[in-house]
Amino acid sequence: MIDTPYLEVDVDRLDRNLAALAASARRAGVDVRPHAKTHKCAEIARRQIDAGAVGLTVATVGEAEAFADAAGITGCTDLFIAFPLWAGAEKSARLRALAERVSLRIGVDSVEGARHLAGSLDSAPVQVLVEVDSGQHRTGTASDRAGEVAAAASAAGLDVIGVFTFPGHSYGPGQTRRAAAVAEVEALAVAAESLRRAGVEPRVRSGGSTPTVGLLGEVGSGVLTEIRPGVYPFNDAQQVEIGSCGFDDVALTAVATVVRRDCRRIVLDSGSKILGADRAAWATGYGRLLDHPDARIVQLSEHHAVVEFGPDTPTDDIPRLGSLVRVVPNHVCNAVNLVDELVAIDGEDTRWPVIARGRNS
């Protein structure tokens, strides 16, 4: 018996999710370079590579170092830091060391950033992709100015191989996913042409969030060459609510104990320190119960999750005091970063270390 709360992986569902995404990518004719910041786990990365992924995406130098160290497990030595790094002396040295160990790609999104990166790398063998803003308005240059950044990077001695974007505004209900997918493709197409005008061939045109990859066959044909979804191995409550998956596709849950029961309300021992505290403005709760889809977490503190059941739920179906329930986090990436290991249910309780936990710099 494992003490609650803990994060549990349904390995059968995980493998099914990996296979489904790989098959979808093959049909669309694009490479898969999944974002490992979601799982931070060598065992899951190995499964992604075995399913046909060409490499891994990470968000930080620390994550890249963790997966470089785990190359003997994952079989992967091809990493993309999908972030416009501004490296100081120490981080520059780490990047140069990484480039000697793995095939390394890095993002840039400004002329100044490209020149600074070139100076930091000191001719280390690194490839560069220009990040463009496809609608999230976070990082990334305007699509029609991508060529300026690419030209500056090339002039500074960097090997520019293409463009990338993240359609993070795909996270929302209604038609948000489709609109974001269309905007992603349009942004990459404009950016690619901007690079060509600057004399740089955009061999890689990289995009794809978990909400938009399901629309690949409809809107991405001929533009994207690569997708970088992160959440899809596990899925989460956000993905369920926006319609990019169902509860049957959720492969990671927090196992929690009912510590109080009061009519149609229960309290669990799975607070924000196991679930994470994310709640988008459109989300209907702080998380969901996998086996009780109509229930909602209505209040979340560090070690408590308060769950309410609707009036149509039979009283006998409400979990009793001391029983175990499976909670679907709103944002699985944050939940995984809170634990040292995942409990993989694969015939026995196997422990998978979260090797890149806390590697945020």
C-alpha positions in Angstrom: 0.0 0.0 0.0 1.4 3.4 -1.0 0.8 6.4 1.1 -1.4 9.1 -0.6 -1.2 11.4 -2.3 1.0 10.3 -5.2 0.9 10.4 -9.0 0.0 7.3 -10.8 0.5 6.4 -14.5 -1.8 4.0 -16.3 0.9 2.5 -18.6 -1.6 1.0 -21.0 -3.3 4.3 -21.6 0.1 6.0 -21.8 1.3 3.7 -24.5 -2.0 4.0 -26.4 -1.7 7.8 -26.4 1.8 7.6 -27.7 0.9 5.2 -30.5 -2.1 7.3 -31.5 -0.1 10.5 -31.8 2.7 8.7 -33.7 0.2 7.3 -36.2 -1.5 10.7 -36.7 1.9 12.2 -37.4 2.8 9.6 -39.9 -0.5 10.2 -41.8 0.2 13.9 -41.8 3.9 13.4 -42.9 5.4 15.3 -40.0 8.1 14.4 -37.5 7.4 14.2 -33.7 9.7 16.0 -31.3 7.6 15.8 -28.1 8.1 18.4 -25.3 9.6 16.5 -22.4 8.9 19.3 -19.9 5.6 17.6 -19.3 6.8 14.3 -18.0 10.5 15.0 -17.2 11.0 11.3 -17.2 13.5 9.1 -19.0 11.2 6.1 -19.2 8.5 8.0 -21.0 11.0 9.7 -23.3 12.3 6.2 -24.2 8.8 5.1 -25.1 8.3 8.2 -27.2 11.6 7.6 -29.1 10.6 3.9 -29.5 7.3 5.1 -31.0 9.2 7.1 -33.7 10.0 10.5 -32.2 13.0 12.1 -33.9 14.2 13.8 -30.7 13.0 15.7 -27.7 12.0 19.3 -26.9 12.9 20.9 -23.6 12.4 24.3 -22.1 15.6 24.9 -20.1 19.3 24.1 -20.2 18.8 22.1 -17.0 16.2 19.9 -18.7 18.5 19.4 -21.6 21.3 18.3 -19.3 19.1 15.9 -17.5 18.0 14.2 -20.8 21.6 14.3 -22.1 22.6 12.4 -19.0 19.8 9.9 -19.6 20.6 9.2 -23.3 21.6 5.7 -22.4 18.1 5.0 -21.3 16.1 7.0 -23.8 18.3 6.4 -26.9 17.9 10.1 -27.7 20.8 12.5 -28.3 18.9 15.1 -30.3 17.5 18.0 -28.2 15.7 21.3 -28.9 15.6 24.0 -26.3 12.5 25.8 -27.5 13.1 29.0 -25.7 14.8 32.3 -26.7 17.7 31.9 -24.3 19.7 34.9 -23.1 22.8 33.2 -21.6 25.2 34.6 -19.1 28.7 33.3 -18.7 27.8 30.2 -16.7 24.8 29.2 -18.9 26.9 29.8 -22.0 29.5 27.3 -20.7 26.8 24.8 -20.1 25.4 25.2 -23.6 28.9 24.7 -25.1 29.3 21.6 -23.0 25.9 20.3 -24.1 26.7 20.9 -27.7 29.7 18.5 -27.4 27.4 15.7 -26.1 24.2 15.9 -28.1 22.8 17.4 -31.3 21.5 20.7 -30.0 19.0 23.2 -31.3 18.1 26.5 -29.7 15.4 29.1 -30.3 16.0 32.8 -31.0 13.4 35.5 -31.5 15.3 38.8 -32.0 18.3 40.2 -33.8 19.9 41.1 -30.5 19.2 37.7 -29.0 20.7 36.0 -32.1 23.9 38.0 -31.9 24.2 37.4 -28.1 23.7 33.7 -28.6 26.3 33.5 -31.2 28.8 35.2 -28.9 27.8 32.9 -26.1 28.3 29.7 -28.1 31.7 30.7 -29.5 31.3 28.5 -32.6 29.9 25.5 -30.7 28.0 23.1 -33.1 24.4 24.3 -32.6 21.5 24.7 -34.9 19.0 27.6 -34.5 15.3 28.1 -35.2 13.6 31.5 -35.2 10.6 31.7 -33.0 7.5 33.5 -34.3 4.4 34.6 -32.5 1.3 32.9 -33.9 -1.2 34.5 -31.5 -0.2 33.8 -27.9 1.7 37.1 -27.7 4.4 35.7 -25.4 7.7 35.3 -27.1 8.4 35.1 -30.8 9.0 37.8 -33.5 6.3 38.8 -36.0 6.1 36.2 -38.8 7.0 38.7 -41.6 10.1 39.7 -39.7 11.5 36.3 -39.1 13.9 36.7 -42.0 15.6 39.7 -40.3 16.3 37.6 -37.3 17.5 34.6 -39.4 19.8 36.9 -41.5 21.3 38.4 -38.3 21.8 34.9 -36.8 23.5 33.6 -40.0 25.7 36.7 -40.3 26.8 36.0 -36.7 27.8 32.5 -37.6 24.8 30.5 -36.5 23.3 27.6 -38.5 19.7 28.7 -39.0 17.6 25.7 -40.0 14.0 27.0 -39.8 11.2 28.5 -37.7 9.0 27.4 -34.8 6.0 28.6 -32.9 3.8 27.5 -30.0 0.1 28.1 -30.4 -0.6 28.4 -26.6 -3.8 30.3 -27.3 -5.2 27.0 -28.3 -6.0 26.3 -24.6 -9.7 27.4 -24.4 -13.2 26.2 -25.1 -15.3 26.5 -28.2 -13.6 27.2 -31.5 -10.3 28.3 -29.9 -8.4 25.2 -30.9 -9.3 25.4 -34.6 -8.6 29.2 -34.7 -5.2 28.7 -33.1 -4.3 25.8 -35.4 -5.1 27.9 -38.5 -3.2 30.9 -37.1 -0.2 28.6 -36.3 0.0 27.3 -39.9 -0.4 30.8 -41.4 2.3 32.2 -39.1 4.8 29.4 -40.0 4.0 29.8 -43.7 4.6 33.6 -43.6 7.8 33.1 -41.5 9.1 30.4 -43.9 8.7 32.8 -46.8 10.4 35.6 -44.9 13.4 33.3 -44.3 13.6 32.4 -48.0 13.6 36.1 -48.9 16.6 36.5 -46.6 18.4 33.7 -48.3 17.8 31.0 -45.6 16.0 27.8 -46.4 13.5 26.9 -43.6 14.1 23.2 -43.6 12.3 22.8 -40.3 8.9 24.4 -39.7 8.0 23.3 -36.2 4.7 23.8 -34.2 2.0 21.9 -32.6 0.5 22.0 -29.1 -1.5 19.1 -27.7 -4.9 20.8 -28.5 -3.9 21.6 -32.1 -2.2 18.3 -33.2 -5.5 16.6 -33.5 -6.3 19.0 -36.4 -3.1 18.3 -38.3 -4.8 16.5 -41.2 -7.2 19.4 -41.7 -5.1 22.5 -41.4 -1.4 21.7 -41.3 -0.8 20.0 -44.6 2.3 21.1 -46.5 3.5 23.7 -44.0 4.5 22.0 -40.7 7.4 19.5 -40.9 7.5 18.8 -37.1 5.2 18.9 -34.1 6.1 19.3 -30.4 3.1 18.4 -28.2 3.8 17.9 -24.5 0.7 16.9 -22.6 -0.5 14.2 -24.9 1.1 11.2 -23.2 -0.9 11.9 -20.0 -3.6 14.4 -20.9 -5.3 16.4 -18.1 -8.5 18.1 -17.0 -7.8 21.1 -19.2 -7.6 18.8 -22.3 -10.8 17.1 -21.3 -12.6 20.5 -20.9 -11.5 21.9 -24.3 -12.4 18.7 -26.0 -9.0 17.5 -27.2 -9.4 14.2 -25.3 -11.8 12.3 -23.2 -11.6 10.9 -19.7 -10.6 7.5 -21.2 -7.5 9.1 -22.6 -6.2 10.4 -19.2 -3.2 8.4 -18.2 -2.0 10.3 -15.1 -3.9 10.9 -11.9 -3.2 11.8 -8.4 -4.3 9.1 -6.0 -5.9 10.6 -2.9 -7.7 9.6 0.2 -11.0 10.9 1.4 -10.4 12.5 4.8 -13.8 14.0 5.3 -17.3 13.4 3.9 -20.2 15.7 4.5 -23.4 15.0 2.4 -22.4 15.9 -1.2 -19.0 17.3 -0.3 -15.8 15.4 0.3 -12.3 16.5 1.2 -9.2 14.8 -0.2 -5.5 14.9 0.9 -4.4 16.0 -2.5 -3.9 19.8 -2.3 -2.0 22.2 -4.5 1.3 20.6 -3.5 0.5 17.5 -5.5 -2.0 18.8 -8.1 -0.5 22.2 -8.8 -2.7 25.3 -8.4 -3.5 26.1 -12.1 -7.0 27.1 -12.9 -7.7 28.8 -16.2 -10.5 31.4 -16.2 -12.7 29.0 -18.2 -12.0 25.9 -16.2 -15.0 24.5 -14.2 -12.9 23.5 -11.2 -9.4 23.0 -9.7 -9.4 19.4 -11.1 -11.7 16.5 -11.8 -12.3 13.0 -10.5 -11.5 10.4 -13.1 -14.3 8.0 -12.0 -16.8 10.7 -11.2 -16.9 13.0 -14.2 -19.6 15.3 -12.8 -17.7 16.1 -9.6 -15.6 19.3 -9.3 -12.8 20.4 -7.0 -14.3 23.7 -5.8 -11.6 24.7 -3.3 -7.9 23.9 -3.2 -5.3 24.7 -0.6 -1.9 23.3 0.1 -3.0 19.9 1.4 -6.8 19.9 1.0 -9.0 19.5 -2.1 -12.7 20.1 -1.5 -14.9 18.2 -4.0 -18.6 18.8 -4.6 -21.0 16.3 -6.3 -24.0 17.4 -8.2 -27.6 16.8 -7.1 -28.1 13.9 -9.6 -25.2 11.9 -8.1 -26.7 9.0 -6.0 -25.5 9.3 -2.4 -24.2 5.7 -2.5 -21.9 6.7 -5.4 -20.1 9.4 -3.4 -16.8 8.0 -2.1 -16.8 7.1 1.6 -14.4 8.3 4.3 -11.0 6.5 3.9 -11.6 5.5 0.3 -9.2 6.2 -2.6 -10.1 8.4 -5.5 -8.2 9.3 -8.7 -7.9 13.0 -9.3 -7.2 14.5 -12.8 -5.0 17.6 -12.4 -5.9 20.7 -14.4 -2.3 21.1 -15.7 -0.3 17.9 -15.6 3.0 19.6 -16.3 2.9 21.4 -13.0 1.8 18.3 -11.1 4.7 16.2 -12.3 7.2 18.9 -11.4 6.0 18.5 -7.8 7.1 14.9 -7.3 10.3 12.9 -7.3 8.8 9.8 -9.0 5.7 8.5 -10.8 4.1 5.2 -9.8 3.7 3.3 -13.0 0.9 0.7 -13.0 2.2 -1.9 -15.4 1.4 -5.2 -13.6 3.3 -4.1 -10.6 4.0 -0.7 -9.0 7.1 0.4 -10.8 8.7 3.7 -9.8 9.8 6.1 -12.6 12.1 8.9 -11.4 11.2 12.4 -12.5 14.8 13.2 -13.6 14.3 16.8 -14.7 12.2 17.9 -11.7 13.2 21.4 -10.7 15.7 21.8 -13.5 14.3 25.3 -14.2 17.5 27.1 -15.3 
